[in-house]
Every structure is written in structure tokens, then in C-alpha cells.
């Protein structure tokens, strides 16, 4: 990643040698490499991107007018830095504190036909995730990672495959409601069979719909039966 960044600086500014610092003291789990360039270069880059800090952080709108190859390069660098990959959960996630930049990252992904989750908050961070097989495979083909560990994890997810594909946000509940509208009444087992999901996952969706007063439940010997409220 450092070599890639150095090449980009060289392509724009010519032969400029950075000062490379290695930080590995207390508080660091592994060695961190820090590149320091002359302040005029930093000021130029920050002015071009209208850089702001903390809650004012944003992504410049001109990114949306650039060719897709530049959007891809921009997103790759963002995910290399801020993204995480979970082999266990089969997800790619990126998060920042301010709302504006994560909203624009989501728009950029959608512009590339990649469909992220809705924005969700975890630990004060605004996040989006790629959870579906199609979107993770497309991310790998179109964007991918230069970060070696994240690239390894992404390839591992794809190599091990999916037991089942995830539905987009809200689609499971819609399927349950439409199914109950059609059949009037169905047991938990019948809904599990329809969705081809683990019973615990299906019960979570059923309970959410019941809390929202969209469906109701009645007990029968062995399991619950569900219907439209």
C-alpha cells in the first residue's frame, strides 16, 4: 500500500522523496509506517479535496462525475484503509463517524451496480456492509483490495462458498407477509421451509413483524401458527 501511494505521488508531483517513520512503540500491536512529504504537497492535496476533519469530513461531489475507473480507484483506497472483512460473517464492512461520507460511499457503490446494506450504527460509527454473494463477488471483480490481509480474507470467503445467499434488507419480512396474505395461515415450520433459513433466524423475523403489528401468532400443539393481523 505504501509503494502504491508513493507511485501516485510520483505520477503527479514527480521525484519527491518522503521521510518514512516507523512507529512500533507502546500502544502499537505491529509496526506502523508513516510517510511524510513536504507540507506544500499536503496543502495542495487537501485544498483539491476540500478536506475537513471530524464531523465536517466529506467526500467531494466531483468524484461522482469522474469515470468509473477513478471511482473504483477511490473506493479501493477507502476500503483498503477503513474497510474490514469477516470470513465468519461473510461480509465486507466500512464505517466512519460522520453521516455524509458513508452516504456518498454507498452511492458510489450503487453507481457501480454493487448493492450495500442500509446504513447502520455500531459503537458510534456509521457503517454499511456487503452481505450478499452477488455483491461480494462483484466487489472482488470490480474493486478488490490491495491490502494483503483483506485480499486474503475476501478470497477465502469466495473460495469456501456460501451455504445460502442473503436476502436484501427487508426482503425476508416482505416474503413472509406476502406468503401469509396468500395462504392466510402458516406454521413456523412452513415458513422456515419457504425461506430455506435456520429456524432461529426465521423466528427473529417473525417476532419483528409481530412487534410492528403486521402479523399475529397463536399457539398449537408443537409450534406457533402465524397470520396477517
Helices and strands as residue ranges (DSSP letters): H 2-13, E 19-23, E 32-36, H 39-48, G 54-56, G 61-65, H 68-82, E 83-86, E 91-96, H 99-111, E 120-122, E 125-130, H 133-142, H 148-160, H 171-183, E 185-187, H 188-195, H 199-211, E 215-220, E 223-228
